[in-house]
Amino acid sequence: MSRLTVTVSFLALFLSLATVSGDVIRLPSQASKFFRPTENDGDDDASAGTKWAVLVAGSSGYWNYRHQADVC
């Protein structure tokens, strides 16, 4: 793909995500709040659970696998 196509696609994706930022599930512990909202949604201090993160790593090929292992 051309650089312009990638840039326009990324910009469109970013702008579409920015407009719906209030409806995004950020953690698995928030999934129940998203699908079944309760009356006391403002009380986030009482909730505790596992914090999750997504690691995204890229590589230009098989020979670059050591750099991805260093990230973890």
DSSP file (Angstrom, degrees, kcal/mol; ACC not computed):
  #  RESIDUE AA STRUCTURE BP1 BP2  ACC     N-H-->O    O-->H-N    N-H-->O    O-->H-N    TCO  KAPPA ALPHA  PHI   PSI    X-CA   Y-CA   Z-CA
    1    1 A M              0   0    0      0, 0.0     2,-0.1     0, 0.0     0, 0.0   0.000 360.0 360.0 360.0 152.2    0.0    0.0    0.0
    2    2 A S     >  -     0   0    0      1,-0.1     4,-2.0     4,-0.0     5,-0.2  -0.397 360.0-115.4 -77.8 159.7    1.1    3.5   -0.6
    3    3 A R  H  > S+     0   0    0      1,-0.2     4,-2.3     2,-0.2     5,-0.2   0.852 115.5  54.8 -63.5 -35.5    2.1    5.7    2.3
    4    4 A L  H  > S+     0   0    0      2,-0.2     4,-2.6     1,-0.2    -1,-0.2   0.906 107.3  49.8 -65.6 -42.0   -0.8    8.1    1.6
    5    5 A T  H  > S+     0   0    0      2,-0.2     4,-2.4     1,-0.2    -2,-0.2   0.909 112.1  47.5 -63.6 -42.5   -3.4    5.2    1.8
    6    6 A V  H  X S+     0   0    0     -4,-2.0     4,-2.6     2,-0.2    -1,-0.2   0.913 112.9  49.2 -64.9 -42.7   -1.9    4.0    5.1
    7    7 A T  H  X S+     0   0    0     -4,-2.3     4,-2.5     2,-0.2    -2,-0.2   0.923 112.8  46.2 -63.9 -45.1   -1.9    7.5    6.5
    8    8 A V  H  X S+     0   0    0     -4,-2.6     4,-2.5     2,-0.2    -1,-0.2   0.903 113.4  49.7 -65.5 -40.8   -5.5    8.2    5.5
    9    9 A S  H  X S+     0   0    0     -4,-2.4     4,-2.4    -5,-0.2    -2,-0.2   0.922 112.3  47.3 -63.8 -44.1   -6.7    4.8    6.8
   10   10 A F  H  X S+     0   0    0     -4,-2.6     4,-2.7     2,-0.2    -2,-0.2   0.910 112.4  49.8 -63.5 -42.2   -4.9    5.4   10.2
   11   11 A L  H  X S+     0   0    0     -4,-2.5     4,-2.5     2,-0.2    -2,-0.2   0.909 111.3  48.5 -64.2 -42.1   -6.4    8.9   10.5
   12   12 A A  H  X S+     0   0    0     -4,-2.5     4,-2.2     2,-0.2    -1,-0.2   0.909 113.0  48.0 -64.4 -41.6   -9.9    7.6    9.7
   13   13 A L  H  X S+     0   0    0     -4,-2.4     4,-2.2     2,-0.2    -2,-0.2   0.924 112.4  49.1 -63.8 -44.5   -9.5    4.8   12.3
   14   14 A F  H  X S+     0   0    0     -4,-2.7     4,-2.0     1,-0.2    -2,-0.2   0.917 112.4  47.2 -62.0 -44.7   -8.2    7.3   14.9
   15   15 A L  H  X S+     0   0    0     -4,-2.5     4,-1.3     1,-0.2    -1,-0.2   0.871 111.3  50.9 -67.6 -36.3  -11.0    9.8   14.3
   16   16 A S  H  X S+     0   0    0     -4,-2.2     4,-0.8     1,-0.2    -1,-0.2   0.882 112.4  46.6 -69.2 -36.0  -13.7    7.1   14.5
   17   17 A L  H  < S+     0   0    0     -4,-2.2     3,-0.3     1,-0.2    -2,-0.2   0.834 108.0  57.0 -72.0 -31.8  -12.3    5.7   17.7
   18   18 A A  H >< S+     0   0    0     -4,-2.0     3,-0.7     1,-0.2    -1,-0.2   0.818 104.2  52.8 -68.7 -29.6  -12.1    9.2   19.2
   19   19 A T  H 3< S+     0   0    0     -4,-1.3     3,-0.2     1,-0.2    -1,-0.2   0.765 115.4  38.8 -78.7 -24.1  -15.8    9.8   18.6
   20   20 A V  T >< S+     0   0    0     -4,-0.8     3,-1.6    -3,-0.3    -1,-0.2   0.000  75.4 124.7-111.5  28.2  -16.9    6.7   20.4
   21   21 A S  G X   +     0   0    0     -3,-0.7     3,-0.9     1,-0.3    -1,-0.2   0.746  67.6  61.2 -63.8 -23.4  -14.4    6.8   23.3
   22   22 A G  G 3  S+     0   0    0     -3,-0.2    -1,-0.3     1,-0.2    -2,-0.1   0.697 102.8  51.0 -75.2 -17.8  -17.1    6.6   25.9
   23   23 A D  G <  S+     0   0    0     -3,-1.6     2,-0.4     2,-0.1    -1,-0.2   0.140  82.7 113.3-106.3  18.5  -18.4    3.2   24.8
   24   24 A V    <   -     0   0    0     -3,-0.9     2,-0.6    -4,-0.1    -3,-0.0  -0.775  65.5-130.8 -96.2 133.4  -15.1    1.3   24.7
   25   25 A I        +     0   0    0     -2,-0.4     6,-0.1     1,-0.2    -2,-0.1  -0.730  26.8 179.4 -79.9 119.0  -14.5   -1.5   27.1
   26   26 A R        +     0   0    0     -2,-0.6    -1,-0.2     1,-0.2     3,-0.0   0.827  62.9  17.0 -93.5 -34.8  -11.1   -0.8   28.6
   27   27 A L  S >  S-     0   0    0      1,-0.1     3,-1.6    24,-0.1     4,-0.4  -0.953  74.4-116.6-135.3 153.5  -10.7   -3.8   31.1
   28   28 A P  G >  S+     0   0    0      0, 0.0     3,-1.3     0, 0.0     4,-0.5   0.824 114.8  62.4 -59.6 -29.7  -12.4   -7.1   31.4
   29   29 A S  G 3  S+     0   0    0     21,-0.3     4,-0.3     1,-0.3     3,-0.2   0.702 100.2  54.6 -69.4 -16.9  -13.7   -6.0   34.8
   30   30 A Q  G <> S+     0   0    0     -3,-1.6     4,-1.8     1,-0.2    -1,-0.3   0.496  83.6  87.8 -91.4  -4.6  -15.6   -3.2   33.1
   31   31 A A  H <> S+     0   0    0     -3,-1.3     4,-2.5    -4,-0.4     5,-0.3   0.904  87.5  49.5 -62.9 -41.8  -17.4   -5.6   30.7
   32   32 A S  H  > S+     0   0    0     -4,-0.5     4,-2.5     1,-0.2    -1,-0.2   0.865 110.2  51.3 -67.0 -33.9  -20.3   -6.3   33.1
   33   33 A K  H  4 S+     0   0    0     -4,-0.3    -1,-0.2     2,-0.2    -2,-0.2   0.840 111.5  49.3 -67.8 -32.2  -20.7   -2.5   33.6
   34   34 A F  H  < S+     0   0    0     -4,-1.8    -2,-0.2     1,-0.1    -1,-0.2   0.927 120.9  31.8 -73.1 -45.4  -20.8   -2.0   29.9
   35   35 A F  H  < S+     0   0    0     -4,-2.5    -2,-0.2     1,-0.3    -3,-0.2   0.810 134.0  26.7 -85.6 -30.8  -23.4   -4.7   29.1
   36   36 A R  S  < S-     0   0    0     -4,-2.5    -1,-0.3    -5,-0.3    -2,-0.1  -0.696  80.5-162.1-131.2  80.0  -25.4   -4.5   32.4
   37   37 A P        -     0   0    0      0, 0.0     2,-0.2     0, 0.0    -4,-0.1  -0.338   8.1-153.1 -65.4 143.4  -25.1   -1.0   33.8
   38   38 A T    >   -     0   0    0     -5,-0.1     3,-0.6     1,-0.0    -5,-0.0  -0.519  28.4-103.3-107.7 178.4  -26.1   -0.6   37.5
   39   39 A E  T 3  S+     0   0    0      1,-0.2     2,-0.4    -2,-0.2     3,-0.2   0.807 115.7  50.0 -73.5 -29.1  -27.4    2.3   39.5
   40   40 A N  T >   +     0   0    0      1,-0.2     3,-1.3     2,-0.1    -1,-0.2  -0.405  62.6 140.6-108.9  55.7  -24.0    3.1   41.2
   41   41 A D  T <   +     0   0    0     -3,-0.6    -1,-0.2    -2,-0.4    -2,-0.1   0.720  64.2  68.9 -68.4 -20.7  -21.7    3.1   38.1
   42   42 A G  T 3  S+     0   0    0     -3,-0.2     2,-1.4     1,-0.2    -1,-0.2   0.595  76.4  89.0 -74.8  -9.3  -19.7    6.1   39.6
   43   43 A D    <   +     0   0    0     -3,-1.3     3,-0.3     1,-0.2     4,-0.2  -0.618  41.7 148.0 -92.2  78.7  -18.3    3.9   42.4
   44   44 A D    >   +     0   0    0     -2,-1.4     3,-0.6     1,-0.2    -1,-0.2   0.625  58.1  74.1 -85.7 -14.4  -15.1    2.6   40.7
   45   45 A D  T 3  S+     0   0    0      1,-0.2    -1,-0.2    -3,-0.2    -2,-0.1   0.779  90.1  58.1 -70.9 -25.7  -13.1    2.4   44.0
   46   46 A A  T 3  S+     0   0    0     -3,-0.3     2,-0.3     2,-0.0    -1,-0.2   0.703  88.8  89.4 -78.2 -18.8  -14.9   -0.7   45.2
   47   47 A S    <   +     0   0    0     -3,-0.6     2,-0.3    -4,-0.2   -18,-0.0  -0.614  51.4 172.2 -85.0 137.7  -14.0   -2.7   42.1
   48   48 A A        +     0   0    0     -2,-0.3     2,-0.3   -19,-0.1    -2,-0.0  -0.984  15.6 116.6-139.1 149.7  -10.8   -4.8   42.2
   49   49 A G        -     0   0    0     -2,-0.3     2,-0.3     0, 0.0    -2,-0.0  -0.983  60.6 -36.8 176.3-169.4   -9.5   -7.3   39.8
   50   50 A T        -     0   0    0     -2,-0.3     2,-0.5     1,-0.0   -21,-0.3  -0.566  48.4-139.4 -78.5 135.1   -6.8   -8.3   37.3
   51   51 A K        -     0   0    0     -2,-0.3     2,-0.3   -24,-0.1   -24,-0.1  -0.841  22.1-162.8 -94.9 130.1   -5.4   -5.5   35.2
   52   52 A W        -     0   0    0     -2,-0.5     2,-0.3     2,-0.0     0, 0.0  -0.820   9.8-176.4-114.8 152.1   -4.8   -6.6   31.6
   53   53 A A        -     0   0    0     -2,-0.3     2,-0.5   -26,-0.0   -26,-0.0  -0.977  20.3-133.0-142.7 155.1   -2.7   -5.1   28.8
   54   54 A V        -     0   0    0     -2,-0.3     2,-0.6     2,-0.0    -2,-0.0  -0.949  14.7-154.9-112.8 126.2   -2.1   -5.8   25.2
   55   55 A L        -     0   0    0     -2,-0.5     2,-0.5     2,-0.0    17,-0.0  -0.891   9.1-168.9-102.0 122.1    1.5   -5.9   23.9
   56   56 A V        +     0   0    0     -2,-0.6     2,-0.4     2,-0.0    -2,-0.0  -0.953  11.1 171.3-113.6 121.6    1.8   -5.2   20.2
   57   57 A A        -     0   0    0     -2,-0.5     2,-0.3     2,-0.0    11,-0.1  -0.987  13.7-156.9-131.3 140.6    5.2   -5.9   18.6
   58   58 A G        -     0   0    0     -2,-0.4     2,-0.3     2,-0.0    -2,-0.0  -0.764   6.3-169.7-114.5 161.3    6.1   -5.9   14.9
   59   59 A S        -     0   0    0     -2,-0.3     3,-0.1     1,-0.0     6,-0.1  -0.995  27.4-140.3-148.3 149.3    8.9   -7.6   13.0
   60   60 A S  S    S-     0   0    0     -2,-0.3     2,-0.3     1,-0.2     3,-0.1   0.400  81.2 -42.5 -90.0   3.5   10.3   -7.3    9.5
   61   61 A G  S >  S-     0   0    0      1,-0.1     3,-1.2     3,-0.0    -1,-0.2  -0.954  76.5 -59.4 159.7-175.7   10.8  -11.1    9.4
   62   62 A Y  G >  S+     0   0    0     -2,-0.3     3,-1.5     1,-0.2    -1,-0.1   0.840 120.1  63.2 -64.4 -35.2   11.9  -14.2   11.1
   63   63 A W  G 3  S+     0   0    0      1,-0.3     3,-0.3     2,-0.1    -1,-0.2   0.593  95.9  60.6 -71.2  -9.6   15.4  -13.0   11.7
   64   64 A N  G X>  +     0   0    0     -3,-1.2     3,-0.8     1,-0.2     4,-0.8   0.166  68.9 110.5-100.5  17.4   14.2  -10.2   13.9
   65   65 A Y  H <>  +     0   0    0     -3,-1.5     4,-1.5     1,-0.2     3,-0.3   0.778  65.9  66.0 -67.4 -26.6   12.6  -12.5   16.5
   66   66 A R  H 3> S+     0   0    0     -3,-0.3     4,-1.4     1,-0.2    -1,-0.2   0.845  95.8  56.8 -64.9 -33.2   15.1  -11.7   19.3
   67   67 A H  H <> S+     0   0    0     -3,-0.8     4,-0.9     1,-0.2    -1,-0.2   0.849 104.8  51.3 -69.5 -33.2   14.0   -8.1   19.5
   68   68 A Q  H  X S+     0   0    0     -4,-0.8     4,-1.1    -3,-0.3     3,-0.5   0.872 106.7  54.2 -69.6 -35.6   10.4   -9.1   20.2
   69   69 A A  H  < S+     0   0    0     -4,-1.5    -2,-0.2     1,-0.2    -1,-0.2   0.828 102.6  58.2 -66.6 -31.0   11.6  -11.4   23.0
   70   70 A D  H  < S+     0   0    0     -4,-1.4    -1,-0.2     1,-0.2    -2,-0.2   0.794  98.8  59.8 -68.5 -27.7   13.4   -8.5   24.6
   71   71 A V  H  <        0   0    0     -4,-0.9    -1,-0.2    -3,-0.5    -2,-0.2   0.899 360.0 360.0 -66.9 -40.6   10.1   -6.5   24.8
   72   72 A C     <        0   0    0     -4,-1.1    -1,-0.3    -3,-0.1    -2,-0.2   0.485 360.0 360.0 -73.2 360.0    8.5   -9.2   27.0
